[in-house]
């Protein structure tokens, strides 16, 4: 919640992006929870059923977080490569650029 409030104070664009990301995550989790409930519907002990569903949710959260971190890392690496390419282009001597 603090992160969301910080976004609201900084920029409306950042705020809307954050809201969209949270909604996407919530929708994915709700879809998965429905699948988890269906998967464990045959368990007779309701306490055990609940524990199994919680375990599935935790596993999904870990997987989703790892995928999101990997995507963020790849995006950052691509930005760094592009910045290095542009830096090399700027550092070339004037006549080597073809002017």
Number of C-alpha atoms within 10 A of each C-alpha: 6 7 9 14 10 12 18 16 10 10 11 11 11 15 18 14 13 16 15 12 12 13 12 12 13 12 12 13 16 13 10 16 17 11 14 19 15 11 13 15 13 10 12 9 9 12 10 12 18 15 11 17 22 14 13 17 17 12 12 16 14 12 12 15 12 12 12 12 12 12 12 12 12 12 12 12 12 12 12 12 12 12 12 12 11 11 11 10 12 11 9 10 9 9 7 8 10 6 5
